[in-house]
Amino acid sequence: MFYQKNLQFVNQDNNPYIIKAIKTLFTQNFIIFFEKLLNIFDENFQSIEEHRITRQWQIKNDTYKFSFNHNIIYEKNPNWKIDPLPHNLFNRQIDIGDVDPSNIEHLLKALNSGAQGVQVDFDDGFCPYWSNVIKGHHNIYLICRGLLKYKNLTYNLNNINTISYIMFRPRALNMIERNILVNGKRVSGALLDFALHIYHNGALLNKYDKGPYFYLSKIESYTETFFWNDVFDWTEKELKLSSGCIKACVLIECLTAVFQMDEILWSLKKHSAGLNCGLWDYSASFITRLGHNKKLLFPDRSKYVNMSQSFLSNYRKLLVSICHKRGAPATGGMFALVQDLSVMSREKLIEILLENKKIETLIGADGGLVYDLSLVEPLKELYKELFPNGKLNQIDEIWTLNYLNNKNEEDLLCIPQTGGATFDGLKLNIEVIILFIENWILKKGHFIYKGKVEDSATAEISRSQIWQQIRHKAVFEITNDNEKLFLPHNISLSFVYNLTQQIINQFIDQTNFFEKLFRKNLLKSVFLIFIDLVTRRDCPIFLTSYLEDQRILQPKN
């Protein structure tokens, strides 16, 4: 451990690159700025953590009311709008999602893909090992100065032909950075990520009209976006940035937040860049919040949980209507399929992409995300067709406000009542969470599996569904005569235990000879973590927080 004023680095990394990057990032002036920020906002951050615990206790004990009425006092004008957007945020048609900032090649390719936004992700698609955190921030530092290169790729803020802008996604408020103490306490990963980015890069991004822009994830209530609003206001004054230059798009991923979307936009009014609609994090939040209730048992997520289901369709329509009423862009989720010819042809992939994004657009969405960079160009062509005459968004389309007249709480809580658990769905869930934990240990926050990108969002729904199925002895849906021979009536821990062992053995068998022993030992640890995760008395609210707390994962940085 070594010290600089009140800031303490818990671990020293002997890697010369990391040492040099830390010296670049953690300058004396930055440390002064960061300590000031924490001295002002750490108590409020602590309050958010306490309110989250209280809220979850209320939900579990059926004393929390899911309601649209939150007693916020708006200004006299009921037709208020968010503050005007900068010109480049009028076009939110295509963002690249899950871009790991520690991966130089993919980061630069994304920034040169022609998409409007690049979600530089320290959250869902990122594993926050200390070396990854430092590499990621150092890469962004270099990018904003035109100093990062990969082969013939670079990125220059001051190039008039530069289309893409950085949408910086700090860690969510549930994540703590264990490698830094300030005033004897571990610091918020979200505030550290925000501070490093805004201090070093905010003025440059603002100078060239490229930000600073943010995604805010895992928001549970409007009180949390009021917190971020205060952080933004203070930062702009402290760093002498132009007022309102910080803009943030909030990902609506938590069940409690969907009832507060209007208030969330209000709380960030000067800084709002709209809302984003997800699928798996939001679906998982039903189980992590309400999974103790047997009446709310989710059916197989692969077969029955999709955006055509009423609870998800209603959520997406309401998000679009609220955003457009307030003059804010509304964006859809990330298209997770990637090019893999062993899974499907290129033509089929494009067909599914265009159908998916066309449905979103016809509901009123102003854009969405993809992971596969090769999908940017065909998606651009679709938006040219759907947004004629050079139109950049649908914010002023009156028909997109229709859902506001019919909204009610029950529509957002009506999970699918038909269908049960399936063997294929359980098997896929086990595969995804086993591979996610394995990749996490290997310092990777996302991976490609069976033609899809899997990140913490899909891992969240996978592990929470298994937890709920074991807890409530979910009934198997028998789909063929063969399944009648080996499937039990209910899902049990012993069945999940044995199936997981079989899956792990298959993974080991698929591994080449030279890596087999290492992977076998690694997957032993993964298995123990998995069993603990799906048999907890209470379902952990956030998978990533749980994994960060597992010391077995972190013998080193």
RODO-2510 file (C-alpha; in nm, 4 decimals, decimal comma):
residues 557
     n   res          X          Y          Z
     1     m     0,0000     0,0000     0,0000
     2     f     0,1249     0,3490    -0,0798
     3     y    -0,0207     0,6912    -0,0093
     4     q    -0,0815     1,0277    -0,1701
     5     k    -0,2501     1,2666     0,0718
     6     n    -0,5810     1,1060     0,1757
     7     l    -0,5865     0,8742    -0,1263
     8     q    -0,4332     0,5298    -0,0771
     9     f    -0,3571     0,2698    -0,3417
    10     v    -0,4191    -0,0689    -0,1827
    11     n    -0,2136    -0,2724    -0,4302
    12     q     0,0960    -0,1941    -0,6289
    13     d     0,1088    -0,3401    -0,9783
    14     n     0,4614    -0,4185    -1,0960
    15     n     0,3676    -0,4002    -1,4629
    16     p     0,5691    -0,1050    -1,6046
    17     y     0,2815    -0,0012    -1,8330
    18     i     0,0360     0,0123    -1,5420
    19     i     0,2811     0,2075    -1,3266
    20     k     0,3326     0,4623    -1,6042
    21     a    -0,0424     0,4880    -1,6740
    22     i    -0,1186     0,5459    -1,3048
    23     k     0,1325     0,8316    -1,2985
    24     t    -0,0378     0,9836    -1,6039
    25     l    -0,3882     0,9522    -1,4610
    26     f    -0,3417     1,0089    -1,0883
    27     t    -0,1704     1,3426    -1,1002
    28     q    -0,1575     1,5615    -0,7916
    29     n    -0,4238     1,7912    -0,9345
    30     f    -0,6527     1,5015    -1,0200
    31     i    -0,6220     1,3629    -0,6676
    32     i    -0,7136     1,7038    -0,5248
    33     f    -1,0182     1,7159    -0,7552
    34     f    -1,1265     1,3621    -0,6705
    35     e    -1,0891     1,4152    -0,2962
    36     k    -1,2981     1,7319    -0,3217
    37     l    -1,5683     1,5453    -0,5114
    38     l    -1,5799     1,2685    -0,2509
    39     n    -1,5774     1,5090     0,0417
    40     i    -1,8899     1,6706    -0,1024
    41     f    -2,0760     1,3667    -0,2367
    42     d    -1,9637     1,0560    -0,0494
    43     e    -2,2248     1,1002     0,2231
    44     n    -2,4979     1,1225    -0,0414
    45     f    -2,3559     0,8145    -0,2102
    46     q    -2,3715     0,6311     0,1222
    47     s    -2,7343     0,7379     0,1550
    48     i    -2,8148     0,5877    -0,1861
    49     e    -2,6717     0,2528    -0,0741
    50     e    -2,8823     0,2632     0,2434
    51     h    -3,1993     0,3574     0,0539
    52     r    -3,1443     0,0651    -0,1834
    53     i    -3,1239    -0,1772     0,1089
    54     t    -3,4388    -0,0302     0,2664
    55     r    -3,6274    -0,0381    -0,0642
    56     q    -3,5429    -0,4045    -0,1220
    57     w    -3,6541    -0,4917     0,2324
    58     q    -3,9856    -0,3150     0,1647
    59     i    -4,0321    -0,5006    -0,1648
    60     k    -3,9611    -0,8357    -0,0031
    61     n    -4,2082    -0,7616     0,2748
    62     d    -4,4779    -0,6313     0,0379
    63     t    -4,4760    -0,2804     0,1822
    64     y    -4,3309    -0,1102    -0,1273
    65     k    -4,5844     0,0287    -0,3746
    66     f    -4,4989     0,0216    -0,7439
    67     s    -4,6652     0,3471    -0,8429
    68     f    -4,6385     0,6388    -1,0862
    69     n    -4,7081     0,8913    -0,8095
    70     h    -4,3874     1,0217    -0,6509
    71     n    -4,4899     1,3685    -0,5348
    72     i    -4,2263     1,5511    -0,7372
    73     i    -4,3156     1,9182    -0,7700
    74     y    -4,2550     2,0191    -1,1305
    75     e    -4,2281     2,3773    -1,2422
    76     k    -4,5527     2,5571    -1,3213
    77     n    -4,5440     2,4545    -1,6860
    78     p    -4,6704     2,0927    -1,7017
    79     n    -4,5389     2,0676    -2,0579
    80     w    -4,1766     2,1155    -1,9593
    81     k    -3,9018     1,9730    -2,1811
    82     i    -3,5448     1,8727    -2,1183
    83     d    -3,2890     2,1339    -2,2188
    84     p    -3,2020     2,1454    -2,5893
    85     l    -2,9656     1,8746    -2,7087
    86     p    -2,6359     1,9478    -2,8865
    87     h    -2,6642     1,8867    -3,2584
    88     n    -2,4865     1,5506    -3,2618
    89     l    -2,7192     1,4039    -2,9970
    90     f    -3,0197     1,4683    -3,2207
    91     n    -2,9058     1,1585    -3,4076
    92     r    -2,9072     0,8570    -3,1713
    93     q    -2,9784     0,6030    -3,4428
    94     i    -2,6827     0,3677    -3,3900
    95     d    -2,4644     0,3132    -3,0867
    96     i    -2,2060     0,0382    -3,0519
    97     g    -2,2590    -0,1451    -2,7231
    98     d    -2,0292    -0,3354    -2,4845
    99     v    -1,7086    -0,1699    -2,6098
   100     d    -1,4378    -0,2705    -2,3619
   101     p    -1,2028     0,0298    -2,3272
   102     s    -0,9095    -0,1968    -2,2376
   103     n    -0,9356    -0,3663    -2,5802
   104     i    -0,7516    -0,1213    -2,8087
   105     e    -0,8338    -0,2947    -3,1373
   106     h    -1,2097    -0,3194    -3,0849
   107     l    -1,2259     0,0275    -2,9283
   108     l    -1,0634     0,1975    -3,2267
   109     k    -1,2603    -0,0073    -3,4781
   110     a    -1,5828     0,0942    -3,3025
   111     l    -1,4852     0,4622    -3,3097
   112     n    -1,4207     0,4302    -3,6832
   113     s    -1,7318     0,2225    -3,7590
   114     g    -1,9545     0,5111    -3,8678
   115     a    -2,1960     0,4638    -3,5778
   116     q    -2,3102     0,7796    -3,4019
   117     g    -2,2217     0,6752    -3,0474
   118     v    -1,9724     0,4305    -2,9024
   119     q    -2,0625     0,3005    -2,5596
   120     v    -1,7214     0,2968    -2,3920
   121     d    -1,8263     0,0513    -2,1280
   122     f    -1,6833     0,0158    -1,7779
   123     d    -2,0003    -0,1665    -1,6723
   124     d    -2,1966    -0,4525    -1,8350
   125     g    -1,9354    -0,5573    -2,0898
   126     f    -1,6329    -0,4906    -1,8706
   127     c    -1,4500    -0,6754    -1,5934
   128     p    -1,3169    -0,4164    -1,3444
   129     y    -0,9896    -0,5776    -1,2474
   130     w    -0,7494    -0,3014    -1,1521
   131     s    -0,5249    -0,3516    -1,4551
   132     n    -0,8311    -0,3367    -1,6847
   133     v    -0,9543    -0,0175    -1,5172
   134     i    -0,6190     0,1546    -1,5597
   135     k    -0,5713     0,0341    -1,9185
   136     g    -0,9228     0,1432    -2,0092
   137     h    -0,8891     0,4936    -1,8674
   138     h    -0,5426     0,5374    -2,0124
   139     n    -0,6680     0,4328    -2,3566
   140     i    -0,9477     0,6913    -2,3417
   141     y    -0,6947     0,9527    -2,2252
   142     l    -0,4800     0,8769    -2,5314
   143     i    -0,7766     0,8613    -2,7702
   144     c    -0,8949     1,2080    -2,6716
   145     r    -0,5500     1,3389    -2,7646
   146     g    -0,5222     1,1458    -3,0920
   147     l    -0,2367     0,9366    -2,9500
   148     l    -0,3833     0,5853    -2,9559
   149     k    -0,3121     0,3821    -3,2655
   150     y    -0,3740     0,0270    -3,3817
   151     k    -0,2245    -0,0656    -3,7178
   152     n    -0,3682     0,2051    -3,9473
   153     l    -0,6478     0,3057    -3,7092
   154     t    -0,6594     0,6169    -3,4948
   155     y    -0,9235     0,8646    -3,3735
   156     n    -0,9048     1,2427    -3,3742
   157     l    -1,1541     1,4677    -3,2015
   158     n    -1,0555     1,7664    -3,4148
   159     n    -1,1060     1,5887    -3,7477
   160     i    -1,4196     1,7284    -3,9143
   161     n    -1,4784     1,3852    -4,0713
   162     t    -1,4982     1,2178    -3,7303
   163     i    -1,8570     1,0998    -3,6945
   164     s    -1,8591     0,8843    -3,3829
   165     y    -1,8549     1,0246    -3,0331
   166     i    -1,7774     0,8609    -2,6996
   167     m    -2,0753     0,7652    -2,4816
   168     f    -1,8858     0,6934    -2,1613
   169     r    -2,0491     0,4338    -1,9347
   170     p    -1,8977     0,4351    -1,5832
   171     r    -1,9522     0,1485    -1,3463
   172     a    -2,2945     0,1425    -1,1853
   173     l    -2,3528     0,2738    -0,8343
   174     n    -2,3465    -0,0784    -0,6894
   175     m    -1,9789    -0,1262    -0,7807
   176     i    -1,7026    -0,0378    -0,5357
   177     e    -1,3365     0,0093    -0,6336
   178     r    -1,1436    -0,2039    -0,3858
   179     n    -0,7989    -0,0812    -0,4921
   180     i    -0,8386     0,2793    -0,3764
   181     l    -0,9190     0,4181    -0,0332
   182     v    -0,9991     0,7816     0,0373
   183     n    -1,0259     0,8839     0,4000
   184     g    -0,9925     0,5181     0,4897
   185     k    -1,2901     0,4022     0,2783
   186     r    -1,3104     0,2177    -0,0498
   187     v    -1,4453     0,4483    -0,3162
   188     s    -1,7398     0,4251    -0,5529
   189     g    -1,6338     0,2723    -0,8850
   190     a    -1,8900     0,4945    -1,0579
   191     l    -1,7488     0,8161    -0,9112
   192     l    -1,3901     0,7107    -0,9798
   193     d    -1,4658     0,6328    -1,3448
   194     f    -1,6591     0,9562    -1,3867
   195     a    -1,3879     1,1634    -1,2198
   196     l    -1,1002     1,0195    -1,4222
   197     h    -1,2838     1,0695    -1,7498
   198     i    -1,4281     1,4154    -1,6878
   199     y    -1,1118     1,5587    -1,5305
   200     h    -0,8754     1,4466    -1,8052
   201     n    -1,1019     1,4522    -2,1103
   202     g    -1,4071     1,6688    -2,0396
   203     a    -1,2650     1,9992    -2,1634
   204     l    -1,1227     1,8421    -2,4807
   205     l    -1,4499     1,6691    -2,5657
   206     n    -1,6410     1,9902    -2,5027
   207     k    -1,3989     2,1952    -2,7134
   208     y    -1,4611     1,9780    -3,0199
   209     d    -1,8383     1,9346    -2,9623
   210     k    -1,8000     1,5660    -2,8831
   211     g    -1,9287     1,5635    -2,5270
   212     p    -1,8760     1,4835    -2,2541
   213     y    -2,1596     1,2306    -2,2905
   214     f    -2,2460     0,9482    -2,0522
   215     y    -2,4592     0,6417    -2,0038
   216     l    -2,5867     0,5903    -1,6473
   217     s    -2,6749     0,2301    -1,5662
   218     k    -2,8556     0,0371    -1,2893
   219     i    -3,0444     0,3490    -1,1760
   220     e    -3,3152     0,2505    -0,9266
   221     s    -3,4906     0,5813    -0,8593
   222     y    -3,5031     0,9498    -0,9498
   223     t    -3,3208     1,0335    -0,6242
   224     e    -3,0146     0,8690    -0,7792
   225     t    -3,0330     1,0810    -1,0927
   226     f    -3,0769     1,3907    -0,8726
   227     f    -2,7483     1,2781    -0,7147
   228     w    -2,5811     1,2555    -1,0554
   229     n    -2,7278     1,5927    -1,1536
   230     d    -2,5654     1,7524    -0,8486
   231     v    -2,2355     1,5825    -0,9335
   232     f    -2,2558     1,7133    -1,2910
   233     d    -2,3413     2,0698    -1,1828
   234     w    -2,0582     2,0813    -0,9294
   235     t    -1,8086     1,9340    -1,1760
   236     e    -1,8905     2,1857    -1,4489
   237     k    -1,8276     2,4710    -1,2067
   238     e    -1,5159     2,3148    -1,0558
   239     l    -1,3551     2,2415    -1,3946
   240     k    -1,4910     2,5576    -1,5598
   241     l    -1,6840     2,3617    -1,8225
   242     s    -1,9773     2,5245    -1,9981
   243     s    -2,3013     2,4831    -1,8053
   244     g    -2,5070     2,1850    -1,9244
   245     c    -2,2337     2,0424    -2,1486
   246     i    -2,2429     1,7119    -1,9582
   247     k    -2,5225     1,4978    -2,1009
   248     a    -2,6350     1,1565    -1,9819
   249     c    -2,8602     0,8859    -2,1217
   250     v    -3,0138     0,6742    -1,8452
   251     l    -3,0540     0,3008    -1,8973
   252     i    -3,3879     0,1906    -1,7530
   253     e    -3,2834    -0,1521    -1,6273
   254     c    -3,4440    -0,1737    -1,2826
   255     l    -3,8081    -0,2492    -1,2144
   256     t    -3,8441     0,0402    -0,9698
   257     a    -3,7086     0,2909    -1,2213
   258     v    -3,9712     0,2192    -1,4876
   259     f    -4,2342     0,3859    -1,2680
   260     q    -4,0184     0,6983    -1,2355
   261     m    -3,9043     0,7708    -1,5905
   262     d    -4,0670     1,1132    -1,6043
   263     e    -3,9042     1,2081    -1,2747
   264     i    -3,5691     1,0745    -1,3948
   265     l    -3,5827     1,3026    -1,6997
   266     w    -3,6853     1,5946    -1,4784
   267     s    -3,4037     1,5352    -1,2308
   268     l    -3,1450     1,5454    -1,5116
   269     k    -3,3280     1,8096    -1,7128
   270     k    -3,0255     2,0232    -1,8020
   271     h    -2,8069     1,7160    -1,8493
   272     s    -3,0515     1,4672    -2,0012
   273     a    -2,9771     1,2814    -2,3244
   274     g    -3,2859     1,0616    -2,3003
   275     l    -3,3545     0,7075    -2,1859
   276     n    -3,2529     0,3643    -2,3104
   277     c    -3,4652     0,0502    -2,3054
   278     g    -3,3049    -0,2872    -2,2304
   279     l    -3,4288    -0,6444    -2,2033
   280     w    -3,2287    -0,8828    -1,9870
   281     d    -3,1184    -0,6549    -1,7024
   282     y    -3,4742    -0,5281    -1,6743
   283     s    -3,6203    -0,8806    -1,6832
   284     a    -3,3654    -1,0004    -1,4279
   285     s    -3,4670    -0,7172    -1,1959
   286     f    -3,8133    -0,8747    -1,1675
   287     i    -3,6569    -1,1890    -1,0243
   288     t    -3,3962    -1,0198    -0,8050
   289     r    -3,6657    -0,7957    -0,6578
   290     l    -3,9749    -1,0179    -0,6653
   291     g    -3,8348    -1,3675    -0,7168
   292     h    -3,9267    -1,4729    -0,3639
   293     n    -4,2931    -1,4631    -0,4725
   294     k    -4,3898    -1,8000    -0,6210
   295     k    -4,6796    -1,6372    -0,8063
   296     l    -4,4242    -1,4403    -1,0109
   297     l    -4,2290    -1,7394    -1,1413
   298     f    -4,0739    -1,6528    -1,4784
   299     p    -4,1146    -1,9074    -1,7605
   300     d    -3,8153    -2,0086    -1,9716
   301     r    -3,6514    -1,6837    -2,0804
   302     s    -3,5268    -1,8121    -2,4176
   303     k    -3,8713    -1,9330    -2,5240
   304     y    -4,1144    -1,6975    -2,3536
   305     v    -3,9393    -1,3741    -2,2505
   306     n    -3,9015    -1,1280    -2,5374
   307     m    -4,0141    -0,7813    -2,6350
   308     s    -4,3447    -0,9100    -2,7697
   309     q    -4,4528    -0,9992    -2,4163
   310     s    -4,6925    -0,7409    -2,2786
   311     f    -4,4900    -0,6410    -1,9716
   312     l    -4,1867    -0,5645    -2,1895
   313     s    -4,3837    -0,4173    -2,4796
   314     n    -4,5683    -0,1842    -2,2411
   315     y    -4,2403    -0,0798    -2,0803
   316     r    -4,0859     0,0065    -2,4154
   317     k    -4,3923     0,1985    -2,5379
   318     l    -4,4116     0,3957    -2,2143
   319     l    -4,0421     0,4824    -2,2284
   320     v    -4,0800     0,6153    -2,5845
   321     s    -4,3921     0,8184    -2,4998
   322     i    -4,2445     0,9775    -2,1886
   323     c    -3,9190     1,0647    -2,3644
   324     h    -4,0907     1,2257    -2,6603
   325     k    -4,3323     1,4195    -2,4422
   326     r    -4,0262     1,5740    -2,2761
   327     g    -3,8288     1,6315    -2,5984
   328     a    -3,5813     1,3519    -2,5237
   329     p    -3,4546     1,0714    -2,7487
   330     a    -3,5646     0,7154    -2,6705
   331     t    -3,3352     0,4339    -2,7759
   332     g    -3,3888     0,0583    -2,7866
   333     g    -3,1760    -0,2274    -2,6610
   334     m    -2,8646    -0,3890    -2,7999
   335     f    -2,8932    -0,6380    -3,0848
   336     a    -2,6781    -0,9178    -2,9455
   337     l    -2,6402    -1,1435    -3,2494
   338     v    -2,3022    -1,1415    -3,4235
   339     q    -2,1752    -1,2846    -3,7494
   340     d    -2,1074    -1,6571    -3,7013
   341     l    -2,1591    -1,8662    -4,0133
   342     s    -2,1737    -2,1851    -3,8060
   343     v    -2,4928    -2,0486    -3,6499
   344     m    -2,6631    -1,8689    -3,9407
   345     s    -2,5926    -1,7136    -4,2778
   346     r    -2,5058    -1,3469    -4,3215
   347     e    -2,8356    -1,2957    -4,5027
   348     k    -3,0349    -1,4425    -4,2146
   349     l    -2,8476    -1,2297    -3,9609
   350     i    -2,9256    -0,9107    -4,1551
   351     e    -3,2883    -1,0160    -4,1933
   352     i    -3,3285    -1,0624    -3,8157
   353     l    -3,1467    -0,7345    -3,7434
   354     l    -3,3658    -0,5317    -3,9770
   355     e    -3,6867    -0,6928    -3,8524
   356     n    -3,5857    -0,6290    -3,4891
   357     k    -3,4926    -0,2644    -3,5405
   358     k    -3,7896    -0,1959    -3,7676
   359     i    -4,0273    -0,3098    -3,4916
   360     e    -3,8497    -0,0791    -3,2451
   361     t    -3,8721     0,2122    -3,4859
   362     l    -4,2403     0,1574    -3,5609
   363     i    -4,3074     0,1764    -3,1869
   364     g    -4,1330     0,5150    -3,1902
   365     a    -3,7711     0,4479    -3,0898
   366     d    -3,5099     0,6899    -3,2223
   367     g    -3,2362     0,4282    -3,2538
   368     g    -3,0689     0,1352    -3,0814
   369     l    -2,7446    -0,0501    -3,0233
   370     v    -2,5517    -0,3263    -3,1970
   371     y    -2,2345    -0,5069    -3,0972
   372     d    -2,1181    -0,6434    -3,4316
   373     l    -1,9524    -0,3575    -3,6216
   374     s    -2,0390    -0,5164    -3,9563
   375     l    -2,4057    -0,4422    -3,8850
   376     v    -2,3656    -0,0641    -3,8818
   377     e    -2,3963    -0,0124    -4,2579
   378     p    -2,7097    -0,2255    -4,3159
   379     l    -2,8703    -0,0567    -4,0152
   380     k    -2,7885     0,2865    -4,1558
   381     e    -2,9726     0,1931    -4,4734
   382     l    -3,2766     0,0851    -4,2718
   383     y    -3,2907     0,4183    -4,0879
   384     k    -3,2646     0,6064    -4,4170
   385     e    -3,5745     0,4190    -4,5270
   386     l    -3,7637     0,4611    -4,1979
   387     f    -3,6555     0,8224    -4,1350
   388     p    -3,7082     0,9835    -4,4804
   389     n    -3,6005     1,3277    -4,5935
   390     g    -3,2949     1,3367    -4,3719
   391     k    -3,4973     1,3067    -4,0514
   392     l    -3,2747     1,2206    -3,7537
   393     n    -3,5281     1,1078    -3,4937
   394     q    -3,8990     1,0745    -3,4129
   395     i    -3,9143     1,3022    -3,1082
   396     d    -4,1718     1,5367    -3,2629
   397     e    -4,4003     1,2591    -3,3916
   398     i    -4,7321     1,3020    -3,2053
   399     w    -4,8378     0,9359    -3,2499
   400     t    -4,5491     0,8221    -3,0301
   401     l    -4,7248     0,9796    -2,7289
   402     n    -5,0273     0,7491    -2,7540
   403     y    -4,9325     0,5179    -2,4697
   404     l    -4,9445     0,7983    -2,2119
   405     n    -5,3240     0,7903    -2,2220
   406     n    -5,3474     0,4246    -2,1211
   407     k    -5,0618     0,3629    -1,8797
   408     n    -5,1237     0,1756    -1,5560
   409     e    -4,9063    -0,0058    -1,3053
   410     e    -5,0523    -0,3503    -1,3728
   411     d    -4,9464    -0,3390    -1,7381
   412     l    -4,5823    -0,3195    -1,6296
   413     l    -4,6067    -0,6046    -1,3792
   414     c    -4,7910    -0,8660    -1,5883
   415     i    -4,5174    -1,1223    -1,6465
   416     p    -4,5970    -1,4146    -1,8823
   417     q    -4,8400    -1,6607    -1,7220
   418     t    -4,8071    -1,9360    -1,9814
   419     g    -4,5185    -2,1756    -2,0266
   420     g    -4,2814    -2,3338    -1,7809
   421     a    -3,9169    -2,4307    -1,7555
   422     t    -3,7553    -2,6122    -2,0466
   423     f    -3,4515    -2,8364    -2,0503
   424     d    -3,2896    -2,6413    -2,3344
   425     g    -3,3520    -2,3123    -2,1542
   426     l    -3,2042    -2,4387    -1,8263
   427     k    -2,9029    -2,5799    -2,0087
   428     l    -2,8398    -2,2506    -2,1901
   429     n    -2,8716    -2,0522    -1,8667
   430     i    -2,6158    -2,2773    -1,6974
   431     e    -2,3782    -2,2523    -1,9941
   432     v    -2,4003    -1,8719    -2,0009
   433     i    -2,3401    -1,8179    -1,6295
   434     i    -2,0605    -2,0769    -1,6105
   435     l    -1,8818    -1,9150    -1,9050
   436     f    -1,9435    -1,5656    -1,7670
   437     i    -1,7875    -1,6501    -1,4294
   438     e    -1,4958    -1,8197    -1,6064
   439     n    -1,4392    -1,5147    -1,8269
   440     w    -1,4705    -1,2835    -1,5253
   441     i    -1,1904    -1,4722    -1,3502
   442     l    -0,9884    -1,4351    -1,6706
   443     k    -1,0516    -1,0569    -1,6579
   444     k    -1,3055    -1,0481    -1,9420
   445     g    -1,6472    -0,8859    -1,9081
   446     h    -1,8132    -1,0320    -2,2169
   447     f    -1,7670    -1,3111    -2,4687
   448     i    -1,9214    -1,4554    -2,7853
   449     y    -2,1171    -1,7798    -2,7535
   450     k    -2,3344    -1,9503    -3,0131
   451     g    -2,3509    -1,6391    -3,2296
   452     k    -2,4398    -1,3951    -2,9512
   453     v    -2,2484    -1,1558    -2,7302
   454     e    -2,3001    -1,2497    -2,3660
   455     d    -2,2325    -0,9916    -2,0944
   456     s    -2,3428    -0,9301    -1,7380
   457     a    -2,6994    -0,8563    -1,8560
   458     t    -2,7564    -1,2060    -1,9978
   459     a    -2,5602    -1,3562    -1,7090
   460     e    -2,7941    -1,1724    -1,4695
   461     i    -3,1119    -1,3212    -1,6163
   462     s    -2,9504    -1,6655    -1,6478
   463     r    -2,8360    -1,6978    -1,2873
   464     s    -3,1445    -1,5309    -1,1363
   465     q    -3,3771    -1,7588    -1,3317
   466     i    -3,1906    -2,0696    -1,2127
   467     w    -3,2065    -1,9394    -0,8547
   468     q    -3,5829    -1,8887    -0,8821
   469     q    -3,6428    -2,2250    -1,0496
   470     i    -3,4607    -2,4082    -0,7710
   471     r    -3,6309    -2,2024    -0,5009
   472     h    -3,9840    -2,2686    -0,6283
   473     k    -3,9287    -2,6129    -0,7852
   474     a    -4,0285    -2,4942    -1,1305
   475     v    -4,2148    -2,7517    -1,3382
   476     f    -4,0499    -2,8789    -1,6545
   477     e    -4,2366    -2,8404    -1,9801
   478     i    -4,2005    -3,1723    -2,1646
   479     t    -4,1582    -3,1048    -2,5359
   480     n    -4,0866    -3,4549    -2,6739
   481     d    -4,0988    -3,8241    -2,5846
   482     n    -3,7254    -3,8387    -2,5190
   483     e    -3,7522    -3,5760    -2,2461
   484     k    -4,0175    -3,7871    -2,0728
   485     l    -3,7532    -4,0525    -2,0141
   486     f    -3,4968    -3,8425    -1,8272
   487     l    -3,6556    -3,5183    -1,7070
   488     p    -3,7952    -3,4993    -1,3537
   489     h    -4,1257    -3,3232    -1,2894
   490     n    -3,9570    -3,0307    -1,1123
   491     i    -3,6224    -2,8535    -1,1225
   492     s    -3,4193    -2,9388    -0,8139
   493     l    -3,0731    -2,8533    -0,6893
   494     s    -2,9547    -3,2102    -0,7467
   495     f    -3,0689    -3,1979    -1,1107
   496     v    -2,8996    -2,8584    -1,1660
   497     y    -2,5878    -2,9873    -0,9871
   498     n    -2,5561    -3,2940    -1,2117
   499     l    -2,6415    -3,1080    -1,5316
   500     t    -2,3817    -2,8415    -1,4514
   501     q    -2,1157    -3,1091    -1,3981
   502     q    -2,2015    -3,2572    -1,7379
   503     i    -2,1799    -2,9155    -1,9047
   504     i    -1,8447    -2,8406    -1,7408
   505     n    -1,7088    -3,1793    -1,8528
   506     q    -1,8188    -3,0996    -2,2082
   507     f    -1,6387    -2,7654    -2,1930
   508     i    -1,3230    -2,9414    -2,0693
   509     d    -1,3463    -3,2034    -2,3454
   510     q    -1,3661    -2,9249    -2,6049
   511     t    -1,0439    -2,7670    -2,4734
   512     n    -0,7111    -2,8378    -2,6431
   513     f    -0,4662    -3,0689    -2,4669
   514     f    -0,2213    -2,7987    -2,3528
   515     e    -0,4913    -2,5903    -2,1793
   516     k    -0,7080    -2,8747    -2,0482
   517     l    -0,5539    -2,9070    -1,7004
   518     f    -0,5614    -2,5310    -1,6405
   519     r    -0,9254    -2,5076    -1,7503
   520     k    -1,0252    -2,8105    -1,5463
   521     n    -0,8904    -2,6497    -1,2283
   522     l    -1,0423    -2,3146    -1,3190
   523     l    -1,3871    -2,4633    -1,3776
   524     k    -1,3741    -2,6364    -1,0392
   525     s    -1,3655    -2,2913    -0,8810
   526     v    -1,6343    -2,1674    -1,1201
   527     f    -1,8601    -2,4559    -1,0209
   528     l    -1,8313    -2,3784    -0,6501
   529     i    -1,9118    -2,0115    -0,7101
   530     f    -2,2073    -2,1042    -0,9317
   531     i    -2,3616    -2,3386    -0,6746
   532     d    -2,3238    -2,0774    -0,4023
   533     l    -2,4805    -1,8148    -0,6292
   534     v    -2,7954    -2,0135    -0,7153
   535     t    -2,8560    -2,1447    -0,3621
   536     r    -2,8296    -1,8200    -0,1670
   537     r    -3,1091    -1,7578     0,0798
   538     d    -3,1811    -1,4298    -0,0985
   539     c    -3,1091    -1,3761    -0,4655
   540     p    -2,8119    -1,1346    -0,4933
   541     i    -2,9345    -0,8093    -0,6459
   542     f    -2,6324    -0,7618    -0,8728
   543     l    -2,4166    -1,0429    -1,0067
   544     t    -2,1136    -0,8191    -1,0567
   545     s    -2,1196    -0,7009    -0,6944
   546     y    -2,1407    -1,0626    -0,5824
   547     l    -1,8436    -1,1632    -0,7989
   548     e    -1,6372    -0,8703    -0,6771
   549     d    -1,6956    -0,9927    -0,3231
   550     q    -1,5616    -1,3383    -0,4021
   551     r    -1,2018    -1,3240    -0,2857
   552     i    -1,1259    -1,6479    -0,4694
   553     l    -1,1526    -1,4519    -0,7929
   554     q    -0,8915    -1,2006    -0,6959
   555     p    -0,5699    -1,3527    -0,5629
   556     k    -0,4007    -1,0778    -0,7653
   557     n    -0,5170    -0,7579    -0,9343
***
